[in-house]
Amino acid sequence: MKQMAAAKFKEQCLSILDRVDDEGLVITKRGKPVAKLIPIRAESASLIGALKGKLKIKDDVLTTGLKWDAQS
């Protein structure tokens, strides 16, 4: 897998976006991986928003439903 330092990616971002292959590119900072750039193919792009209107949120999604007392 190809790797590139974040600073170099920043310099060449637009040209890299035009050239990224299916394997993708790992972006590193100080030699450690921090992100992976992969292309969105047509079949993947069609999944974005595919479930809109098909799901129903029940109750509050920001809670576990368990009651607790922080002072106990």
The 8 nearest C-alpha neighbors of each residue, nearest first, counted from 0:
[[1, 2, 22, 24, 23, 25, 3, 35],
 [0, 2, 24, 25, 3, 23, 22, 26],
 [3, 1, 25, 24, 26, 0, 27, 4],
 [2, 4, 26, 27, 25, 5, 8, 7],
 [3, 5, 27, 7, 6, 26, 28, 8],
 [4, 6, 8, 7, 27, 26, 28, 9],
 [7, 5, 9, 8, 4, 10, 28, 3],
 [6, 8, 10, 9, 4, 5, 11, 3],
 [9, 7, 5, 11, 12, 6, 10, 4],
 [8, 10, 6, 12, 7, 11, 5, 4],
 [11, 9, 7, 8, 12, 6, 13, 5],
 [12, 10, 8, 9, 14, 13, 15, 7],
 [11, 13, 15, 9, 8, 14, 10, 16],
 [14, 12, 16, 15, 11, 17, 10, 9],
 [13, 15, 17, 16, 12, 11, 18, 19],
 [16, 14, 18, 12, 17, 13, 19, 11],
 [17, 15, 13, 14, 18, 19, 12, 38],
 [16, 18, 14, 15, 19, 13, 12, 20],
 [19, 17, 15, 16, 20, 14, 13, 38],
 [20, 18, 16, 15, 23, 17, 38, 37],
 [19, 21, 22, 23, 18, 38, 37, 24],
 [22, 20, 23, 38, 37, 19, 40, 39],
 [23, 21, 20, 0, 24, 37, 19, 1],
 [24, 22, 37, 21, 36, 20, 19, 35],
 [23, 25, 36, 1, 35, 2, 26, 37],
 [26, 24, 35, 2, 34, 1, 32, 3],
 [27, 25, 3, 34, 5, 4, 2, 32],
 [26, 28, 32, 4, 31, 33, 30, 5],
 [29, 27, 30, 31, 5, 4, 32, 33],
 [28, 30, 31, 27, 4, 32, 5, 33],
 [29, 31, 28, 27, 32, 4, 3, 26],
 [30, 32, 27, 28, 29, 33, 26, 4],
 [33, 31, 27, 26, 34, 25, 28, 30],
 [34, 32, 27, 26, 31, 28, 35, 25],
 [35, 33, 26, 25, 32, 36, 27, 24],
 [36, 34, 25, 24, 26, 37, 23, 33],
 [35, 37, 24, 23, 25, 34, 38, 26],
 [38, 36, 23, 35, 21, 39, 24, 19],
 [37, 39, 40, 21, 19, 20, 36, 23],
 [40, 38, 43, 44, 37, 41, 42, 21],
 [39, 41, 43, 42, 44, 38, 45, 21],
 [40, 42, 44, 43, 45, 39, 46, 38],
 [41, 43, 45, 40, 44, 46, 39, 47],
 [44, 42, 40, 45, 41, 46, 39, 47],
 [43, 45, 41, 46, 42, 47, 40, 39],
 [44, 46, 43, 42, 47, 41, 49, 48],
 [47, 45, 49, 44, 43, 48, 42, 50],
 [48, 46, 49, 45, 44, 43, 50, 51],
 [47, 49, 51, 50, 46, 45, 44, 52],
 [48, 50, 46, 47, 51, 45, 53, 52],
 [51, 49, 53, 48, 52, 54, 46, 47],
 [52, 50, 48, 53, 49, 54, 47, 55],
 [51, 53, 54, 50, 55, 49, 48, 56],
 [54, 52, 50, 51, 55, 49, 48, 56],
 [55, 53, 52, 56, 50, 51, 57, 49],
 [54, 56, 57, 53, 52, 51, 58, 50],
 [57, 55, 58, 54, 60, 59, 53, 52],
 [56, 58, 55, 59, 60, 54, 61, 62],
 [59, 57, 60, 56, 64, 62, 61, 55],
 [58, 60, 61, 62, 57, 56, 64, 63],
 [61, 59, 62, 58, 56, 57, 63, 64],
 [62, 60, 59, 63, 64, 58, 56, 57],
 [63, 61, 64, 60, 59, 65, 58, 66],
 [64, 62, 65, 61, 60, 59, 66, 58],
 [63, 65, 62, 66, 59, 58, 61, 60],
 [66, 64, 63, 67, 62, 68, 61, 59],
 [67, 65, 64, 68, 63, 62, 69, 71],
 [68, 66, 69, 65, 71, 70, 64, 63],
 [67, 69, 70, 71, 66, 65, 64, 63],
 [70, 68, 71, 67, 66, 65, 62, 63],
 [69, 71, 68, 67, 66, 65, 64, 63],
 [70, 69, 68, 67, 66, 65, 64, 63]]
